[in-house]
């Protein structure tokens, strides 16, 4: 695991997950999210031309830019070369974990059940993304904390400003903000002021939950 990665993620607590058919300016999108208090941005492979977007997003030297929906070692290597500073998978993907470890890049691996969480830990990942979080609710995180008290969990899938604080209070280190913060149509239109407004509304909703670090 990468202590600095976990410490910073636990402090910031939100990853914006960008799943859009078009991104006119990845760097401007990142700037808009940071202006709203979200410093972790995950660009997913469902967006065409992801490698190019990553290169533009990291060109200014900013950190917190990652690649999501990574399924294979080849994809991991390509996206790391393009500038991805961490990887996120939708499930347990041994090849991705191996490629990331070889490059010294953190991995947030998708899981749901205790068996999958255990497998992710065996692969040496930095954090475990529980998906779909909304379907099982904060209680699932409390239940997982029984056998896995020290595992850093991230809530993903259906997380919004109304329920995000509940996941953090239940023990999640961070939550993933999707279409509520980065709607595909708003991203495609390049409405960065609206993105900043949505990011600020989301982070403001978490202000009452104390950071664990």
ZAVORO-476608 format. One record per atom (N, C-alpha, C): atom name; residue in one letter; residue number from 0; x negated, y negated, z. Coordinates in pm, whole numbers, plus 50000, padded with zeros to 5 digits. Example, Ala and Ser with C-alpha at 12.3 -4.5 7.8 and 13.67 -1.06 7.14 Angstrom:
BEGIN
 atom res   n  east north    up
    N   A   0 48681 50569 50780
   CA   A   0 48770 50450 50780
    C   A   0 48680 50330 50780
    N   S   1 48715 50225 50708
   CA   S   1 48633 50106 50714
    C   S   1 48710 49997 50787
This chain:
BEGIN
 atom res   n  east north    up
    N   X   0 49918 50119 50000
   CA   X   0 50000 50000 50000
    C   X   0 49913 49874 50000
    N   X   1 49972 49761 49959
   CA   X   1 49901 49635 49952
    C   X   1 49957 49541 50059
    N   X   2 49887 49525 50173
   CA   X   2 49942 49445 50284
    C   X   2 49981 49304 50244
    N   X   3 49898 49235 50164
   CA   X   3 49929 49098 50126
    C   X   3 50058 49092 50044
    N   X   4 50076 49188 49954
   CA   X   4 50197 49194 49874
    C   X   4 50319 49206 49965
    N   X   5 50315 49297 50060
   CA   X   5 50429 49320 50149
    C   X   5 50454 49200 50239
    N   X   6 50348 49141 50289
   CA   X   6 50364 49025 50377
    C   X   6 50432 48911 50304
    N   X   7 50386 48881 50186
   CA   X   7 50443 48770 50110
    C   X   7 50585 48800 50066
    N   X   8 50611 48923 50023
   CA   X   8 50747 48959 49982
    C   X   8 50842 48951 50100
    N   X   9 50798 48995 50217
   CA   X   9 50883 48990 50336
    C   X   9 50911 48846 50379
    N   X  10 50818 48757 50354
   CA   X  10 50838 48617 50388
    C   X  10 50935 48549 50291
    N   X  11 50919 48578 50162
   CA   X  11 51001 48511 50061
    C   X  11 51139 48576 50044
    N   X  12 51146 48708 50052
   CA   X  12 51269 48786 50068
    C   X  12 51360 48797 49947
    N   X  13 51330 48731 49837
   CA   X  13 51417 48738 49720
    C   X  13 51336 48761 49593
    N   X  14 51381 48857 49512
   CA   X  14 51326 48879 49378
    C   X  14 51437 48849 49279
    N   X  15 51414 48755 49189
   CA   X  15 51511 48730 49082
    C   X  15 51486 48829 48969
    N   X  16 51589 48905 48933
   CA   X  16 51577 49007 48829
    C   X  16 51637 48953 48700
    N   X  17 51551 48927 48603
   CA   X  17 51595 48867 48476
    C   X  17 51622 48978 48375
    N   X  18 51748 48994 48341
   CA   X  18 51788 49095 48243
    C   X  18 51873 49024 48138
    N   X  19 51803 48962 48043
   CA   X  19 51870 48878 47944
    C   X  19 51829 48919 47803
    N   X  20 51918 48905 47705
   CA   X  20 51883 48941 47568
    C   X  20 51786 48843 47504
    N   X  21 51775 48723 47564
   CA   X  21 51688 48620 47506
    C   X  21 51638 48529 47617
    N   X  22 51510 48495 47614
   CA   X  22 51452 48400 47708
    C   X  22 51376 48296 47626
    N   X  23 51428 48175 47615
   CA   X  23 51363 48075 47529
    C   X  23 51228 48028 47582
    N   X  24 51209 48030 47715
   CA   X  24 51082 47980 47772
    C   X  24 51065 48046 47909
    N   X  25 50986 48153 47913
   CA   X  25 50969 48228 48038
    C   X  25 50902 48144 48146
    N   X  26 50807 48061 48109
   CA   X  26 50739 47977 48207
    C   X  26 50835 47875 48268
    N   X  27 50920 47816 48185
   CA   X  27 51018 47719 48235
    C   X  27 51120 47786 48325
    N   X  28 51157 47909 48292
   CA   X  28 51250 47984 48376
    C   X  28 51189 48007 48514
    N   X  29 51063 48048 48517
   CA   X  29 50994 48069 48645
    C   X  29 50989 47940 48726
    N   X  30 50959 47830 48660
   CA   X  30 50951 47701 48728
    C   X  30 51087 47663 48787
    N   X  31 51194 47690 48713
   CA   X  31 51329 47658 48762
    C   X  31 51363 47741 48884
    N   X  32 51327 47869 48883
   CA   X  32 51355 47955 48997
    C   X  32 51274 47912 49119
    N   X  33 51149 47880 49099
   CA   X  33 51064 47835 49211
    C   X  33 51117 47705 49270
    N   X  34 51169 47618 49185
   CA   X  34 51227 47493 49235
    C   X  34 51347 47519 49325
    N   X  35 51413 47633 49304
   CA   X  35 51527 47671 49387
    C   X  35 51489 47762 49502
    N   X  36 51359 47784 49523
   CA   X  36 51315 47861 49638
    C   X  36 51289 48008 49614
    N   X  37 51297 48054 49488
   CA   X  37 51269 48195 49457
    C   X  37 51135 48203 49385
    N   X  38 51039 48269 49449
   CA   X  38 50903 48274 49394
    C   X  38 50867 48408 49333
    N   X  39 50955 48506 49343
   CA   X  39 50930 48637 49284
    C   X  39 51026 48657 49168
    N   X  40 50971 48683 49052
   CA   X  40 51053 48697 48930
    C   X  40 51017 48828 48862
    N   X  41 51118 48910 48841
   CA   X  41 51101 49039 48773
    C   X  41 51165 49031 48635
    N   X  42 51082 49037 48531
   CA   X  42 51132 49042 48393
    C   X  42 51146 49190 48355
    N   X  43 51263 49228 48306
   CA   X  43 51288 49370 48280
    C   X  43 51263 49407 48134
    N   X  44 51238 49536 48115
   CA   X  44 51211 49587 47981
    C   X  44 51333 49586 47890
    N   X  45 51450 49559 47944
   CA   X  45 51569 49549 47860
    C   X  45 51570 49419 47780
    N   X  46 51480 49327 47812
   CA   X  46 51466 49204 47733
    C   X  46 51367 49228 47621
    N   X  47 51405 49204 47496
   CA   X  47 51311 49223 47385
    C   X  47 51187 49135 47399
    N   X  48 51073 49189 47357
   CA   X  48 50950 49112 47360
    C   X  48 50897 49082 47499
    N   X  49 50916 49177 47591
   CA   X  49 50881 49152 47731
    C   X  49 50734 49114 47748
    N   X  50 50643 49183 47680
   CA   X  50 50500 49155 47698
    C   X  50 50469 49008 47669
    N   X  51 50528 48954 47564
   CA   X  51 50505 48814 47531
    C   X  51 50560 48721 47638
    N   X  52 50676 48753 47692
   CA   X  52 50733 48669 47798
    C   X  52 50643 48672 47922
    N   X  53 50588 48787 47954
   CA   X  53 50499 48797 48069
    C   X  53 50376 48710 48050
    N   X  54 50318 48717 47931
   CA   X  54 50199 48636 47905
    C   X  54 50227 48487 47923
    N   X  55 50342 48442 47876
   CA   X  55 50375 48301 47891
    C   X  55 50404 48266 48037
    N   X  56 50465 48360 48110
   CA   X  56 50503 48332 48249
    C   X  56 50383 48320 48341
    N   X  57 50274 48390 48309
   CA   X  57 50156 48386 48396
    C   X  57 50048 48291 48343
    N   X  58 50074 48226 48231
   CA   X  58 49971 48142 48169
    C   X  58 49931 48025 48257
    N   X  59 50022 47979 48346
   CA   X  59 49991 47865 48431
    C   X  59 49922 47905 48560
    N   X  60 49891 48033 48574
   CA   X  60 49820 48080 48692
    C   X  60 49907 48110 48811
    N   X  61 50038 48097 48797
   CA   X  61 50129 48126 48907
    C   X  61 50137 48277 48930
    N   X  62 50166 48315 49057
   CA   X  62 50183 48457 49085
    C   X  62 50330 48489 49110
    N   X  63 50357 48613 49149
   CA   X  63 50493 48656 49176
    C   X  63 50568 48706 49053
    N   X  64 50498 48723 48941
   CA   X  64 50564 48765 48815
    C   X  64 50543 48915 48795
    N   X  65 50653 48987 48784
   CA   X  65 50644 49131 48768
    C   X  65 50726 49182 48651
    N   X  66 50713 49311 48624
   CA   X  66 50787 49377 48516
    C   X  66 50873 49488 48575
    N   X  67 50998 49494 48531
   CA   X  67 51091 49593 48583
    C   X  67 51142 49689 48477
    N   X  68 51216 49789 48524
   CA   X  68 51267 49898 48440
    C   X  68 51151 49968 48369
    N   X  69 51041 49985 48440
   CA   X  69 50923 50051 48384
    C   X  69 50939 50201 48405
    N   X  70 50927 50277 48295
   CA   X  70 50959 50419 48300
    C   X  70 50840 50512 48280
    N   X  71 50737 50466 48209
   CA   X  71 50627 50555 48174
    C   X  71 50493 50490 48205
    N   X  72 50389 50573 48208
   CA   X  72 50254 50522 48230
    C   X  72 50211 50430 48118
    N   X  73 50246 50464 47993
   CA   X  73 50210 50379 47880
    C   X  73 50274 50240 47893
    N   X  74 50400 50237 47932
   CA   X  74 50467 50109 47951
    C   X  74 50400 50031 48063
    N   X  75 50367 50099 48171
   CA   X  75 50301 50034 48284
    C   X  75 50170 49970 48240
    N   X  76 50090 50043 48166
   CA   X  76 49960 49992 48122
    C   X  76 49977 49872 48029
    N   X  77 50073 49880 47937
   CA   X  77 50096 49769 47845
    C   X  77 50137 49642 47921
    N   X  78 50227 49657 48018
   CA   X  78 50279 49540 48088
    C   X  78 50178 49483 48187
    N   X  79 50096 49569 48245
   CA   X  79 49988 49519 48331
    C   X  79 49889 49438 48247
    N   X  80 49858 49489 48129
   CA   X  80 49766 49417 48039
    C   X  80 49826 49282 47999
    N   X  81 49959 49275 47990
   CA   X  81 50025 49149 47952
    C   X  81 50033 49051 48068
    N   X  82 50001 49097 48189
   CA   X  82 49999 49005 48302
    C   X  82 50090 49038 48418
    N   X  83 50163 49150 48412
   CA   X  83 50252 49186 48522
    C   X  83 50171 49204 48650
    N   X  84 50212 49137 48756
   CA   X  84 50140 49141 48883
    C   X  84 50197 49244 48979
    N   X  85 50310 49300 48945
   CA   X  85 50367 49415 49015
    C   X  85 50466 49481 48921
    N   X  86 50498 49606 48950
   CA   X  86 50591 49682 48866
    C   X  86 50710 49729 48950
    N   X  87 50825 49740 48884
   CA   X  87 50946 49791 48949
    C   X  87 51004 49900 48861
    N   X  88 51041 50013 48922
   CA   X  88 51099 50123 48847
    C   X  88 51243 50146 48891
    N   X  89 51327 50204 48804
   CA   X  89 51466 50233 48843
    C   X  89 51480 50364 48919
    N   X  90 51375 50445 48922
   CA   X  90 51378 50574 48991
    C   X  90 51236 50618 49021
    N   X  91 51220 50741 49066
   CA   X  91 51088 50792 49100
    C   X  91 51013 50829 48973
    N   X  92 50908 50755 48941
   CA   X  92 50833 50771 48816
    C   X  92 50685 50792 48848
    N   X  93 50642 50917 48862
   CA   X  93 50503 50944 48900
    C   X  93 50400 50881 48807
    N   X  94 50426 50883 48676
   CA   X  94 50330 50827 48582
    C   X  94 50309 50678 48603
    N   X  95 50416 50607 48634
   CA   X  95 50404 50464 48660
    C   X  95 50321 50439 48785
    N   X  96 50347 50518 48890
   CA   X  96 50271 50503 49014
    C   X  96 50123 50527 48990
    N   X  97 50090 50628 48911
   CA   X  97 49950 50660 48884
    C   X  97 49882 50547 48805
    N   X  98 49950 50495 48702
   CA   X  98 49891 50388 48621
    C   X  98 49872 50262 48703
    N   X  99 49970 50231 48788
   CA   X  99 49960 50112 48870
    C   X  99 49847 50124 48972
    N   X 100 49836 50242 49033
   CA   X 100 49729 50264 49131
    C   X 100 49592 50249 49066
    N   X 101 49578 50299 48944
   CA   X 101 49450 50288 48874
    C   X 101 49412 50143 48847
    N   X 102 49515 50058 48828
   CA   X 102 49490 49917 48799
    C   X 102 49495 49829 48924
    N   X 103 49529 49889 49038
   CA   X 103 49539 49811 49161
    C   X 103 49658 49718 49164
    N   X 104 49768 49759 49099
   CA   X 104 49889 49676 49091
    C   X 104 49997 49736 49180
    N   X 105 50064 49656 49264
   CA   X 105 50170 49709 49351
    C   X 105 50288 49763 49272
    N   X 106 50359 49858 49334
   CA   X 106 50478 49917 49273
    C   X 106 50593 49915 49372
    N   X 107 50711 49874 49325
   CA   X 107 50836 49888 49399
    C   X 107 50915 49995 49325
    N   X 108 50932 50112 49388
   CA   X 108 50991 50227 49318
    C   X 108 51135 50248 49359
    N   X 109 51221 50274 49260
   CA   X 109 51362 50295 49284
    C   X 109 51392 50429 49348
    N   X 110 51489 50428 49440
   CA   X 110 51533 50549 49509
    C   X 110 51671 50523 49567
    N   X 111 51734 50628 49617
   CA   X 111 51862 50614 49685
    C   X 111 51869 50705 49807
    N   X 112 51841 50833 49786
   CA   X 112 51856 50931 49894
    C   X 112 51729 50942 49977
    N   X 113 51738 51004 50096
   CA   X 113 51617 51029 50175
    C   X 113 51513 51111 50099
    N   X 114 51558 51207 50019
   CA   X 114 51463 51286 49941
    C   X 114 51386 51199 49844
    N   X 115 51456 51108 49777
   CA   X 115 51389 51020 49681
    C   X 115 51298 50920 49750
    N   X 116 51339 50870 49867
   CA   X 116 51252 50780 49942
    C   X 116 51123 50852 49980
    N   X 117 51138 50976 50026
   CA   X 117 51020 51054 50061
    C   X 117 50928 51078 49943
    N   X 118 50986 51106 49827
   CA   X 118 50905 51127 49707
    C   X 118 50831 50999 49670
    N   X 119 50899 50886 49678
   CA   X 119 50835 50758 49647
    C   X 119 50716 50734 49741
    N   X 120 50733 50767 49868
   CA   X 120 50623 50750 49963
    C   X 120 50506 50842 49927
    N   X 121 50536 50964 49886
   CA   X 121 50430 51057 49847
    C   X 121 50349 51003 49729
    N   X 122 50413 50920 49646
   CA   X 122 50346 50863 49529
    C   X 122 50265 50739 49565
    N   X 123 50270 50698 49692
   CA   X 123 50188 50587 49737
    C   X 123 50235 50449 49699
    N   X 124 50367 50432 49683
   CA   X 124 50419 50303 49640
    C   X 124 50414 50201 49753
    N   X 125 50431 50073 49717
   CA   X 125 50422 49965 49815
    C   X 125 50555 49936 49882
    N   X 126 50664 49955 49812
   CA   X 126 50798 49936 49868
    C   X 126 50894 50024 49790
    N   X 127 51012 50048 49849
   CA   X 127 51112 50134 49786
    C   X 127 51238 50052 49762
    N   X 128 51281 50047 49638
   CA   X 128 51401 49974 49600
    C   X 128 51521 50067 49610
    N   X 129 51616 50034 49696
   CA   X 129 51736 50115 49711
    C   X 129 51842 50063 49615
    N   X 130 51880 50150 49522
   CA   X 130 51976 50113 49417
    C   X 130 52076 50228 49398
    N   X 131 52207 50198 49386
   CA   X 131 52271 50067 49393
    C   X 131 52306 50030 49536
    N   X 132 52258 49918 49583
   CA   X 132 52274 49879 49723
    C   X 132 52420 49850 49758
    N   X 133 52489 49777 49672
   CA   X 133 52625 49738 49707
    C   X 133 52716 49858 49724
    N   X 134 52695 49963 49646
   CA   X 134 52782 50081 49653
    C   X 134 52774 50150 49788
    N   X 135 52660 50138 49857
   CA   X 135 52642 50208 49985
    C   X 135 52638 50111 50103
    N   X 136 52611 49985 50078
   CA   X 136 52619 49883 50180
    C   X 136 52504 49880 50278
    N   X 137 52501 49777 50366
   CA   X 137 52393 49763 50464
    C   X 137 52379 49883 50557
    N   X 138 52488 49953 50584
   CA   X 138 52478 50066 50676
    C   X 138 52382 50172 50623
    N   X 139 52373 50187 50492
   CA   X 139 52281 50284 50433
    C   X 139 52137 50251 50471
    N   X 140 52105 50123 50480
   CA   X 140 51971 50081 50517
    C   X 140 51944 50113 50664
    N   X 141 52045 50094 50747
   CA   X 141 52028 50130 50888
    C   X 141 52009 50281 50903
    N   X 142 52083 50358 50825
   CA   X 142 52069 50503 50832
    C   X 142 51930 50548 50786
    N   X 143 51880 50488 50678
   CA   X 143 51748 50525 50628
    C   X 143 51637 50487 50727
    N   X 144 51662 50384 50806
   CA   X 144 51561 50341 50903
    C   X 144 51537 50446 51010
    N   X 145 51631 50541 51028
   CA   X 145 51612 50647 51125
    C   X 145 51491 50733 51091
    N   X 146 51493 50803 50977
   CA   X 146 51377 50885 50940
    C   X 146 51262 50806 50880
    N   X 147 51290 50683 50834
   CA   X 147 51186 50602 50768
    C   X 147 51175 50464 50833
    N   X 148 51138 50456 50960
   CA   X 148 51142 50327 51031
    C   X 148 51043 50224 50978
    N   X 149 50936 50268 50915
   CA   X 149 50833 50175 50872
    C   X 149 50828 50156 50720
    N   X 150 50924 50210 50649
   CA   X 150 50923 50200 50504
    C   X 150 50984 50066 50461
    N   X 151 50912 49985 50383
   CA   X 151 50968 49859 50335
    C   X 151 51071 49884 50225
    N   X 152 51196 49851 50253
   CA   X 152 51306 49874 50160
    C   X 152 51351 49742 50097
    N   X 153 51388 49751 49971
   CA   X 153 51438 49636 49896
    C   X 153 51578 49670 49846
    N   X 154 51673 49583 49868
   CA   X 154 51811 49605 49825
    C   X 154 51832 49553 49683
    N   X 155 51884 49638 49596
   CA   X 155 51904 49600 49456
    C   X 155 52034 49659 49404
    N   X 156 52103 49580 49323
   CA   X 156 52227 49627 49261
    C   X 156 52349 49573 49331
    N   X 157 52410 49470 49273
   CA   X 157 52531 49413 49333
    C   X 157 52506 49323 49451
    N   X 158 52383 49278 49469
   CA   X 158 52352 49188 49581
    C   X 158 52385 49045 49538
    N   X 159 52457 48973 49624
   CA   X 159 52494 48836 49593
    C   X 159 52480 48749 49718
    N   X 160 52513 48622 49705
   CA   X 160 52495 48529 49816
    C   X 160 52582 48565 49935
    N   X 161 52693 48633 49910
   CA   X 161 52784 48668 50019
    C   X 161 52736 48789 50099
    N   X 162 52667 48884 50035
   CA   X 162 52629 49006 50108
    C   X 162 52479 49020 50133
    N   X 163 52397 48934 50074
   CA   X 163 52252 48949 50084
    C   X 163 52204 48944 50229
    N   X 164 52257 48852 50307
   CA   X 164 52213 48839 50446
    C   X 164 52240 48967 50524
    N   X 165 52347 49038 50490
   CA   X 165 52379 49163 50557
    C   X 165 52274 49269 50534
    N   X 166 52219 49275 50413
   CA   X 166 52114 49372 50383
    C   X 166 51985 49338 50458
    N   X 167 51952 49210 50465
   CA   X 167 51833 49169 50538
    C   X 167 51849 49197 50687
    N   X 168 51967 49169 50741
   CA   X 168 51991 49194 50883
    C   X 168 51985 49343 50914
    N   X 169 52017 49428 50813
   CA   X 169 52014 49573 50833
    C   X 169 51875 49632 50816
    N   X 170 51777 49548 50783
   CA   X 170 51640 49596 50777
    C   X 170 51571 49587 50643
    N   X 171 51641 49545 50537
   CA   X 171 51575 49530 50407
    C   X 171 51468 49421 50415
    N   X 172 51352 49448 50355
   CA   X 172 51247 49346 50352
    C   X 172 51281 49234 50255
    N   X 173 51354 49269 50149
   CA   X 173 51388 49170 50047
    C   X 173 51512 49218 49973
    N   X 174 51570 49129 49896
   CA   X 174 51686 49162 49813
    C   X 174 51657 49116 49671
    N   X 175 51723 49181 49576
   CA   X 175 51712 49143 49436
    C   X 175 51834 49062 49395
    N   X 176 51812 48945 49339
   CA   X 176 51919 48859 49291
    C   X 176 51926 48873 49139
    N   X 177 52040 48918 49090
   CA   X 177 52055 48941 48948
    C   X 177 52136 48834 48879
    N   X 178 52247 48874 48819
   CA   X 178 52321 48785 48731
    C   X 178 52384 48667 48803
    N   X 179 52399 48674 48935
   CA   X 179 52452 48557 49006
    C   X 179 52356 48439 48997
    N   X 180 52226 48469 48996
   CA   X 180 52125 48364 48991
    C   X 180 52075 48340 48849
    N   X 181 52058 48448 48773
   CA   X 181 52006 48435 48636
    C   X 181 52104 48500 48536
    N   X 182 52223 48440 48517
   CA   X 182 52317 48495 48419
    C   X 182 52254 48496 48281
    N   X 183 52267 48604 48205
   CA   X 183 52204 48611 48073
    C   X 183 52237 48492 47983
    N   X 184 52363 48449 47983
   CA   X 184 52402 48339 47895
    C   X 184 52334 48208 47936
    N   X 185 52321 48185 48066
   CA   X 185 52259 48063 48114
    C   X 185 52109 48064 48084
    N   X 186 52047 48181 48100
   CA   X 186 51905 48195 48066
    C   X 186 51884 48170 47917
    N   X 187 51967 48233 47833
   CA   X 187 51953 48219 47688
    C   X 187 51972 48074 47644
    N   X 188 52057 48001 47717
   CA   X 188 52082 47860 47682
    C   X 188 51971 47769 47732
    N   X 189 51882 47822 47816
   CA   X 189 51775 47739 47869
    C   X 189 51823 47631 47964
    N   X 190 51931 47657 48036
   CA   X 190 51986 47559 48130
    C   X 190 51912 47573 48263
    N   X 191 51793 47517 48270
   CA   X 191 51706 47537 48386
    C   X 191 51759 47468 48510
    N   X 192 51827 47356 48495
   CA   X 192 51886 47289 48611
    C   X 192 51991 47377 48677
    N   X 193 52068 47447 48597
   CA   X 193 52169 47538 48652
    C   X 193 52103 47657 48721
    N   X 194 51995 47707 48663
   CA   X 194 51921 47817 48727
    C   X 194 51868 47773 48863
    N   X 195 51813 47653 48871
   CA   X 195 51763 47602 48999
    C   X 195 51875 47589 49100
    N   X 196 51990 47539 49055
   CA   X 196 52104 47525 49146
    C   X 196 52147 47660 49201
    N   X 197 52153 47761 49114
   CA   X 197 52196 47893 49158
    C   X 197 52093 47956 49252
    N   X 198 51966 47937 49222
   CA   X 198 51862 47990 49309
    C   X 198 51868 47926 49447
    N   X 199 51888 47796 49452
   CA   X 199 51895 47728 49580
    C   X 199 52017 47773 49660
    N   X 200 52131 47793 49594
   CA   X 200 52250 47840 49664
    C   X 200 52226 47978 49724
    N   X 201 52155 48063 49651
   CA   X 201 52127 48198 49700
    C   X 201 52033 48193 49820
    N   X 202 51924 48120 49809
   CA   X 202 51829 48116 49920
    C   X 202 51886 48045 50042
    N   X 203 51969 47945 50021
   CA   X 203 52033 47878 50134
    C   X 203 52121 47975 50213
    N   X 204 52182 48070 50144
   CA   X 204 52270 48166 50211
    C   X 204 52192 48260 50304
    N   X 205 52061 48266 50288
   CA   X 205 51978 48355 50370
    C   X 205 51909 48282 50485
    N   X 206 51929 48153 50493
   CA   X 206 51850 48073 50587
    C   X 206 51875 48111 50732
    N   X 207 51992 48168 50763
   CA   X 207 52022 48203 50902
    C   X 207 51958 48335 50947
    N   X 208 51906 48412 50851
   CA   X 208 51846 48541 50885
    C   X 208 51696 48522 50906
    N   X 209 51646 48549 51027
   CA   X 209 51502 48526 51052
    C   X 209 51415 48622 50973
    N   X 210 51300 48573 50928
   CA   X 210 51203 48657 50858
    C   X 210 51138 48751 50958
    N   X 211 51112 48878 50916
   CA   X 211 51050 48973 51008
    C   X 211 50900 48950 51027
    N   X 212 50840 48861 50948
   CA   X 212 50695 48834 50960
    C   X 212 50670 48685 50976
